[in-house]
Amino acid sequence: MEFHAAREVVLSAGAIATPKLLMLSGIGDGAALGAFGIETRVHSAGVGKNLQDHLIARLAFRTRPAGTVNEIMANPLRLGWTALGYALRRSGPLAVGATEATAFARVTPGAEEAEV
């Protein structure tokens, strides 16, 4: 399939798919594209380089109500009281950041950069 545009095109297909689409279209490192038989239209050596995994496992479970921030936000009355409490006392669930702790660590002996 082939598409043509009279003006510029905005390509947004995610961190992995965007470089892949660009390279399949002939935009990327000319030597690497040539090795796969792809005609180079624009040589840009950085396309597809320095990609990194974002290591995360999202698990979802159905639980009993426990007064979580998500439960508060889903109930307009509770959200109103929580917002009022924050406005008056600057405390409560709305005073806490979305991420309370983050760590980047090397786990393999001799690793030069954080792996997880």
C-alpha positions as CSV (number, residue, x, y, z in Angstrom):
1,M,0.0,0.0,0.0
2,E,1.3,3.5,-0.8
3,F,0.1,6.9,0.4
4,H,1.0,10.3,-0.9
5,A,0.6,13.7,0.8
6,A,0.6,17.2,-0.8
7,R,2.0,18.7,2.4
8,E,3.7,17.6,5.6
9,V,2.7,14.5,7.5
10,V,2.6,14.0,11.2
11,L,3.5,10.4,12.1
12,S,2.8,9.3,15.7
13,A,2.6,5.5,16.3
14,G,4.4,5.2,19.6
15,A,8.0,4.9,20.7
16,I,8.6,1.6,18.8
17,A,6.3,1.7,15.8
18,T,7.1,5.3,14.7
19,P,10.8,4.5,14.1
20,K,9.9,1.2,12.4
21,L,7.4,3.0,10.1
22,L,10.0,5.7,9.3
23,M,12.7,3.1,8.5
24,L,10.3,1.0,6.4
25,S,9.5,4.2,4.5
26,G,13.2,4.7,3.8
27,I,14.0,7.3,6.5
28,G,16.9,6.2,8.7
29,D,20.5,5.0,8.7
30,G,21.2,4.4,5.0
31,A,23.6,1.4,5.7
32,A,21.1,-0.3,7.9
33,L,18.3,0.2,5.5
34,G,20.3,-1.0,2.6
35,A,21.1,-4.2,4.5
36,F,17.4,-5.0,4.5
37,G,16.9,-4.0,0.9
38,I,15.1,-0.8,1.7
39,E,15.8,2.2,-0.5
40,T,17.1,5.2,1.5
41,R,15.0,8.3,0.9
42,V,16.4,10.4,3.7
43,H,19.6,9.4,5.6
44,S,19.1,10.1,9.3
45,A,21.4,7.9,11.4
46,G,19.5,8.5,14.6
47,V,16.2,7.0,13.6
48,G,15.6,3.9,15.7
49,K,18.6,4.4,17.9
50,N,18.7,4.6,21.7
51,L,15.3,2.9,22.1
52,Q,14.8,1.8,25.8
53,D,12.3,-0.5,27.4
54,H,10.1,1.0,30.0
55,L,10.0,-1.9,32.5
56,I,6.7,-2.1,34.1
57,A,4.1,-4.7,34.8
58,R,0.6,-3.4,35.4
59,L,-1.7,-5.7,37.3
60,A,-5.4,-5.1,37.8
61,F,-7.5,-6.7,40.5
62,R,-11.1,-6.2,41.6
63,T,-11.1,-5.5,45.4
64,R,-13.4,-4.3,48.1
65,P,-13.7,-0.5,48.5
66,A,-10.7,0.8,50.6
67,G,-10.9,4.6,50.3
68,T,-8.3,4.9,47.5
69,V,-7.8,8.1,45.5
70,N,-9.4,6.5,42.5
71,E,-12.5,5.7,44.5
72,I,-12.6,9.2,45.9
73,M,-12.3,10.7,42.4
74,A,-15.1,8.6,41.1
75,N,-17.6,9.9,43.7
76,P,-18.4,13.6,43.1
77,L,-19.5,14.1,46.7
78,R,-16.4,12.5,48.2
79,L,-14.2,14.4,45.7
80,G,-15.8,17.7,46.8
81,W,-15.2,17.1,50.5
82,T,-11.6,15.9,49.7
83,A,-10.9,19.0,47.6
84,L,-12.4,21.3,50.3
85,G,-10.2,19.5,52.9
86,Y,-7.1,20.1,50.7
87,A,-8.0,23.8,50.1
88,L,-8.4,24.4,53.9
89,R,-5.7,22.2,55.4
90,R,-3.4,21.4,52.5
91,S,-3.5,17.7,53.5
92,G,-5.2,14.5,52.5
93,P,-5.1,12.3,49.3
94,L,-4.8,15.3,47.0
95,A,-1.6,16.5,48.7
96,V,0.3,13.3,47.6
97,G,2.1,13.1,44.3
98,A,1.2,10.3,41.8
99,T,4.6,8.6,42.2
100,E,5.9,8.5,45.7
101,A,9.1,6.7,44.9
102,T,11.1,5.7,41.9
103,A,14.5,3.9,41.6
104,F,16.8,3.2,38.8
105,A,19.3,0.4,39.6
106,R,22.1,-1.8,38.1
107,V,21.4,-5.4,38.8
108,T,23.9,-7.1,36.5
109,P,27.5,-7.1,37.9
110,G,29.6,-4.8,35.7
111,A,26.6,-3.1,34.1
112,E,27.4,0.5,33.0
113,E,23.9,1.9,33.2
114,A,20.8,1.3,35.2
115,E,18.8,-1.7,33.9
116,V,15.7,-1.6,36.0
